[in-house]
Amino acid sequence: MDDYHVKKTFNTPEVFFSPKDGILKIEGRSIPEDPGDFYDNIILKINQYFMDPRELTRIEIKLEYVNSGSSKYMLELMRILKRNYDNGKDCIVSWYYEEDDESIQELGQHYQATVQIPFKLIDYF
């Protein structure tokens, strides 16, 4: 499976997925008009990846803003991770938030409590 890269725009985050390294990075603003158009391919790729994943899968998410439509797809991504984690696949989520951004911090805490997989909340300046 080849690397997958989507460049950041004003409304969508940068996405970098390296199946050979077992890492998915999502960074930026996530406010697309049609989140399905943006996230469906990511969901497809991560599902394909878990047919033959690396020993450890790392997900790094560093979002400035997330609209409700994007949040739904983030939850779907977390559920995919949970399902595979429960089936013995090692994975860890690193959720980054600016130290004073309670909204993004609370969203990360919500996902952490919902999926109950290895999940680090990391604040930055």
Backbone bond lengths (Angstrom), bond angles and torsions (degrees), N, CA, C in turn:
res aa  C-N    CA-C-N  psi(-1)  N-CA   C-N-CA  omega(-1)  CA-C   N-CA-C  phi
1 M - - - 1.442 - - 1.529 108.20 -
2 D 1.317 116.39 133.71 1.462 122.37 -178.25 1.521 111.79 -82.42
3 D 1.332 114.97 159.28 1.455 120.46 173.01 1.521 109.80 -61.09
4 Y 1.317 114.87 152.39 1.465 121.54 179.37 1.520 107.03 -126.45
5 H 1.325 116.09 127.23 1.456 120.31 -178.33 1.525 110.31 -137.19
6 V 1.321 115.17 131.09 1.462 121.68 174.79 1.519 106.27 -125.39
7 K 1.323 116.14 125.75 1.458 120.09 179.93 1.518 111.13 -73.45
8 K 1.298 114.57 147.95 1.459 123.57 178.52 1.531 110.31 -66.91
9 T 1.328 115.64 140.51 1.457 121.71 170.88 1.525 107.42 -124.39
10 F 1.310 116.63 -176.88 1.467 119.44 177.65 1.528 110.89 -62.66
11 N 1.335 117.27 -34.02 1.463 121.77 -174.91 1.526 115.12 -103.99
12 T 1.322 117.08 -11.40 1.468 119.06 -175.87 1.523 110.97 -131.17
13 P 1.320 116.05 147.54 1.464 119.69 -179.14 1.517 112.22 -78.88
14 E 1.320 114.72 162.55 1.453 119.91 169.77 1.521 107.42 -75.51
15 V 1.307 115.62 139.13 1.465 121.46 177.68 1.514 107.52 -125.78
16 F 1.314 115.20 128.26 1.460 120.73 173.49 1.517 107.55 -131.29
17 F 1.318 115.53 120.56 1.462 121.56 179.89 1.523 108.31 -125.03
18 S 1.325 115.53 118.86 1.455 121.94 177.93 1.530 108.67 -115.31
19 P 1.323 117.10 94.42 1.466 119.88 -179.77 1.528 113.11 -58.26
20 K 1.335 117.85 -37.53 1.464 119.75 -178.07 1.522 111.74 -66.53
21 D 1.343 117.25 -27.07 1.462 121.63 177.18 1.524 112.58 -97.74
22 G 1.325 117.18 -10.46 1.457 121.27 179.84 1.515 113.45 69.32
23 I 1.340 116.51 38.55 1.462 119.06 -178.14 1.524 111.49 -133.15
24 L 1.328 114.64 135.35 1.459 122.82 174.08 1.518 107.03 -123.02
25 K 1.346 116.43 124.98 1.463 121.95 177.42 1.521 108.95 -118.95
26 I 1.322 115.05 133.28 1.458 121.63 176.29 1.525 106.55 -129.79
27 E 1.340 116.73 122.77 1.462 119.79 -175.16 1.525 111.60 -145.51
28 G 1.337 115.97 130.51 1.455 121.53 175.81 1.516 111.72 133.24
29 R 1.330 115.58 -151.90 1.468 122.58 177.92 1.520 108.64 -98.19
30 S 1.320 116.08 140.65 1.463 119.48 179.12 1.521 109.27 -124.23
31 I 1.329 114.07 85.72 1.468 120.63 179.17 1.533 110.71 -135.39
32 P 1.343 117.44 46.98 1.464 118.40 -179.87 1.525 110.95 -68.18
33 E 1.326 115.99 149.66 1.465 119.94 177.56 1.520 111.08 -62.90
34 D 1.327 116.42 -39.81 1.461 121.46 177.78 1.526 108.51 -123.55
35 P 1.338 117.32 91.44 1.461 119.34 -176.46 1.517 113.55 -60.31
36 G 1.332 117.42 -28.18 1.463 119.92 177.68 1.514 111.66 -60.86
37 D 1.330 116.98 -42.21 1.465 120.18 177.84 1.519 111.27 -58.86
38 F 1.318 116.02 -36.37 1.465 119.94 -177.94 1.528 112.29 -81.90
39 Y 1.332 117.95 -47.11 1.461 121.29 -170.57 1.523 115.49 -89.73
40 D 1.318 119.32 -21.47 1.470 120.09 -177.79 1.518 112.52 -55.84
41 N 1.325 117.22 -41.12 1.461 119.79 -178.71 1.523 111.34 -69.38
42 I 1.330 117.40 -35.70 1.469 121.06 177.26 1.533 109.56 -63.98
43 I 1.327 115.63 -45.45 1.469 120.96 179.22 1.539 109.97 -60.85
44 L 1.317 116.77 -43.38 1.464 121.37 178.08 1.528 110.78 -60.14
45 K 1.323 116.39 -47.46 1.470 120.75 -177.96 1.528 111.59 -64.24
46 I 1.311 117.71 -41.36 1.470 119.44 -178.61 1.529 110.33 -69.53
47 N 1.324 117.61 -36.07 1.466 120.08 175.25 1.528 110.96 -63.98
48 Q 1.325 117.25 -42.29 1.464 120.78 177.14 1.525 110.68 -63.26
49 Y 1.313 115.81 -42.36 1.460 121.28 -179.72 1.527 111.38 -58.03
50 F 1.320 117.60 -41.54 1.459 120.26 -176.48 1.530 113.47 -71.94
51 M 1.328 118.20 -1.17 1.458 119.77 170.74 1.530 110.16 -72.32
52 D 1.336 116.39 -26.97 1.463 121.93 177.94 1.531 108.73 -150.64
53 P 1.336 117.50 69.46 1.467 120.18 -174.34 1.525 112.41 -79.27
54 R 1.320 114.83 165.72 1.459 120.54 172.26 1.523 108.44 -71.93
55 E 1.323 115.71 174.27 1.454 120.47 -179.64 1.530 111.36 -60.82
56 L 1.351 116.57 -38.12 1.458 122.35 177.77 1.515 108.98 -131.86
57 T 1.321 116.13 130.48 1.459 121.74 176.01 1.519 107.99 -106.65
58 R 1.335 115.84 127.43 1.462 121.58 -179.75 1.525 109.90 -114.14
59 I 1.313 114.74 129.22 1.458 121.57 177.11 1.522 106.92 -115.82
60 E 1.332 117.14 123.23 1.455 121.90 178.90 1.518 108.36 -118.92
61 I 1.331 115.17 118.18 1.460 120.75 -176.96 1.523 108.90 -121.54
62 K 1.329 114.64 124.27 1.465 121.06 -178.39 1.526 107.27 -136.20
63 L 1.326 114.89 87.35 1.459 120.18 -174.72 1.529 111.62 -107.91
64 E 1.325 114.60 141.20 1.462 121.42 176.63 1.527 110.88 -85.52
65 Y 1.319 114.93 -36.41 1.457 120.44 -177.80 1.519 108.28 -156.48
66 V 1.319 116.13 143.43 1.467 122.00 179.98 1.513 107.95 -135.58
67 N 1.341 117.31 124.88 1.468 118.88 174.89 1.529 109.54 -84.46
68 S 1.309 116.06 171.23 1.467 119.64 -174.36 1.529 112.43 -63.88
69 G 1.318 117.85 -35.43 1.464 120.42 178.35 1.517 111.66 -64.45
70 S 1.323 116.68 -41.74 1.460 121.08 178.15 1.522 110.92 -67.91
71 S 1.323 115.94 -36.88 1.460 121.03 -179.95 1.527 110.88 -58.97
72 K 1.319 116.13 -37.74 1.462 121.19 177.77 1.529 111.19 -60.88
73 Y 1.327 116.15 -41.46 1.464 120.15 179.56 1.521 111.92 -73.34
74 M 1.323 117.02 -33.38 1.470 120.26 174.04 1.529 109.72 -61.24
75 L 1.321 115.87 -42.66 1.462 119.87 178.38 1.525 110.30 -63.10
76 E 1.312 117.90 -40.33 1.465 121.20 177.21 1.530 110.19 -61.06
77 L 1.325 117.05 -42.75 1.461 120.94 176.85 1.530 110.08 -60.30
78 M 1.318 116.86 -44.21 1.469 120.76 179.18 1.531 111.55 -62.82
79 R 1.316 116.75 -37.25 1.471 120.44 178.83 1.526 111.39 -67.08
80 I 1.319 116.71 -36.21 1.468 120.33 176.13 1.524 109.39 -63.29
81 L 1.324 116.07 -44.32 1.462 120.07 177.47 1.522 110.91 -61.04
82 K 1.314 116.90 -44.79 1.469 122.17 -179.86 1.528 111.07 -59.85
83 R 1.313 115.92 -46.75 1.466 120.75 -179.42 1.538 110.37 -58.69
84 N 1.322 115.70 -44.98 1.463 119.19 -178.81 1.519 111.83 -73.10
85 Y 1.322 116.92 -35.18 1.467 120.58 175.97 1.528 109.91 -62.28
86 D 1.319 116.29 -44.14 1.461 120.72 178.64 1.527 112.24 -63.98
87 N 1.343 116.28 -22.99 1.466 121.18 177.75 1.523 112.41 -94.23
88 G 1.339 116.20 16.72 1.457 120.18 173.20 1.509 116.80 94.34
89 K 1.319 118.58 6.57 1.463 121.48 178.71 1.529 108.83 -90.92
90 D 1.322 117.03 126.94 1.459 120.62 179.02 1.521 110.95 -77.08
91 C 1.317 115.94 132.14 1.456 120.71 175.73 1.523 108.67 -152.54
92 I 1.324 114.48 156.39 1.457 120.96 177.92 1.524 108.55 -144.00
93 V 1.317 115.31 138.59 1.457 121.75 176.84 1.520 107.94 -106.66
94 S 1.325 116.23 131.02 1.461 122.44 170.36 1.521 106.60 -111.10
95 W 1.326 115.96 113.98 1.465 122.64 -176.67 1.528 107.50 -108.06
96 Y 1.317 115.93 111.81 1.459 121.95 -178.20 1.528 110.52 -96.06
97 Y 1.311 115.79 141.25 1.471 121.14 176.00 1.519 108.45 -147.70
98 E 1.329 115.96 146.77 1.455 119.54 175.29 1.509 108.44 -65.50
99 E 1.337 117.24 142.92 1.458 121.48 -170.00 1.526 114.07 -56.23
100 D 1.323 119.22 -26.41 1.465 120.51 -179.71 1.532 112.95 -107.16
101 D 1.327 117.03 12.40 1.466 120.92 -179.16 1.529 109.53 -96.06
102 E 1.323 115.14 84.84 1.462 120.21 -177.04 1.525 112.53 -64.03
103 S 1.309 117.03 -32.72 1.466 120.88 -178.55 1.533 111.64 -62.25
104 I 1.326 116.59 -50.31 1.470 120.29 -179.94 1.530 110.13 -69.85
105 Q 1.320 117.45 -36.83 1.468 120.89 176.99 1.532 109.99 -61.10
106 E 1.330 116.63 -47.61 1.466 120.43 -179.08 1.522 112.14 -65.50
107 L 1.335 116.96 -34.84 1.462 119.59 176.49 1.528 109.85 -63.65
108 G 1.326 117.04 -43.44 1.456 120.72 176.24 1.519 112.10 -61.57
109 Q 1.332 116.22 -41.60 1.467 120.23 178.13 1.522 111.09 -63.65
110 H 1.336 116.12 -37.71 1.463 120.64 177.23 1.529 110.78 -61.90
111 Y 1.334 116.73 -48.08 1.465 119.87 178.87 1.523 110.75 -63.25
112 Q 1.327 116.55 -40.99 1.461 121.36 179.59 1.528 110.66 -58.46
113 A 1.322 116.74 -46.07 1.469 121.09 -179.33 1.524 111.56 -70.65
114 T 1.321 116.69 -33.36 1.463 121.32 -176.90 1.521 111.94 -71.39
115 V 1.338 117.13 -47.02 1.463 119.21 -172.60 1.525 113.93 -93.95
116 Q 1.301 117.83 -24.81 1.464 122.35 177.47 1.526 112.83 48.93
117 I 1.324 113.99 58.27 1.457 122.65 171.35 1.532 106.41 -122.95
118 P 1.328 119.25 169.49 1.462 118.92 176.36 1.533 110.33 -54.30
119 F 1.319 115.39 122.72 1.466 121.14 -168.63 1.516 107.91 -149.29
120 K 1.324 116.69 118.78 1.455 121.23 178.36 1.523 109.49 -107.91
121 L 1.328 115.90 130.20 1.469 122.39 172.22 1.525 106.26 -97.75
122 I 1.316 116.79 121.88 1.460 121.09 -174.18 1.524 109.17 -126.11
123 D 1.331 115.40 118.94 1.459 118.12 176.75 1.524 109.84 -92.34
124 Y 1.321 114.81 151.17 1.471 120.81 178.93 1.521 108.15 -141.40
125 F 1.322 115.26 164.89 1.464 121.23 -179.38 1.504 110.81 -95.92
